Amino acid sequence: IRKLAFAIIHSTTIGLPAWRKACTDNGMRARLIPRDVRTRWNSLYDMLSVAVTYK
């Protein structure tokens, strides 16, 4: 999930538009997956909760 979140955010020409299109095609709001930051204790939970929503 970490690699997917990183790839979507940093691939503005291919990955990000594809992510937004997939979200809108499925009737979901296009939201970026938060990245996991080792020094922020809650970031892993935030990343996983968004990933479960969009699975």
N, C-alpha and C positions, 0 to 999 in steps of 0.2 A: 504494500500500500504506500510505503514511503516513496518508492521509486515511481509509482504511478502519479502520485501528487506532484513530485518534482518534475516529471516529464510533461504533465499537463500545463503547469505554470510556466515552464521554460520553453515550451514549443508553441510560440504564439502564432506561427503560420499554419501549422497542421494540427497539432494536438488540441489546442484550446478551442478553435472553431468546431472541431469534431466533437469535443466534449459538450459544448453548448448545444450543438445540433441534436446529439443523442438525448440530452436532457429535455429539450423542447419537444422532440418527437414522442417521448414517453410521458409528456404532460407534467414534467417536473421543472422546478425553478433551477436555472443554471447557477450553481454555486460551486466555487472552487473548494477542493479538499484542503483543509488546513495542514500545514507541514508540521512534522514532529520536531520540536526543538528540545535538545537534551536538558537545557537549563530551566525549562518551563515544565513543571510537573504535570500540568493539566493538558498540555498540547497533544500528548498521545491519546488521551481520552477523546478530545475534540476531533482528532483525525479519524479515529475508529468509529465514533458515533455518526459522523457524516458519511463514512464509507458504508456503514450498515444501511443507512437511509437510501443510498444510491446503488446498492448491490443488484 
